[in-house]
């Protein structure tokens, strides 16, 4: 149904559309529960074009764009800081008085 008319967008089944693109050098495929009508394929192709623009601009928020995707965690920004990496989350800190000096209290 879609053929080459909508690059990167194809009919996946009678009730879904699949979108294909690369993000951070990794192939991504996302499915949408939409009947693959010509209008829905066109809308998916427009959505894909916006995603490609966001990837090029470095502004794609994968978890916002695809909140139900298993790939969302793969492209999430790192939440680790030096403190969270070096010390377990149950440890508590307080300033010891000196500038930028932390004291472990538990």
N, C-alpha and C positions, 0 to 999 in steps of 0.2 A: 504494500500500500504506500509506504513512504519512499522506498527506493532511494535514489540519489538526490531527490528533490530537497530533502532536509538532511544535510550531512550531520552525522553524529546523533541523529534521532531516528528511532525505528519503532515499528510495531513489535511489542514483545509477546503479546497474546491478544486474545479478543477483548480483553479488559484492561490492558496496561501498555504504557509507552516506556521505552528505555532510552536514556540519554547517555552518551559516551563522550568523555573528555579527559584531558590530562591536567593534573594539578600537582605541582612540585615533583615533576618527572614520574608520577605514578598514574597509571590508568585508573579512571573512576567510571563506574557504571551505576546509574541511579534509575530506579523504576518509579513510575507514577501510576496510580490507580485511575487512569483515564481511558475511556474508550478511544481507540486510535482512529478517530475521524480526521478528515483533512484539516478541519479547523483546529483540533487539539494538537495535531502534529505540527502545524504552523506555530501555535502558541508555545509549544515545547521548544521548537527551533529558536524562537525569539528569546525564550528564557535561557537557553544554552548560549546564545550570543551574548547576553548580559553577563552570564557566568564567565565566559571567556574574557570579556572586557575587564571584569573584576580581577580575574587571575593575572592578566597582563598588568593591571594597575597595582597589584599586590594588596587588594582590599577585600578579597573573598573571605567571608566568615562562613566556613563550611557548616558549622553546627547551627548557624542561624538559617542558612539557605536550605539545608537538609537536616532538620532536627531529629528525624527518626532514622537517620542513616547509621549503619555500623561503621562507616568511614569517618564519622564526625570526630571521634576520639583520636583517630590517626592524624588528623590535621589540626587538632586543638593546639593552641599555643602552650608552651611549657609553663606549668604553674609552680615550678620549683625555684626557690631562691637558695642561696648558700645556707641560710639558717635551716630551712626545711629539709635540705639534703643532708646536712651534717648531724642534725639533732632530731630525734623522734618527736612527733607531734604532741606527746603527752608532757614533754618538758616545758617548764615555765621559766621565763626570764624576767629580770628587772635591771634597770640601769644602776650601775654601781657608783655613779657620781662622776667618773671621768667621761670625757667626750667619747661617744660611740663605744663605750665599754659595757658589756652585758655580763651579768652574773646569773648562773643557773641556780634556781631556788627549789627545784624538785627533780 
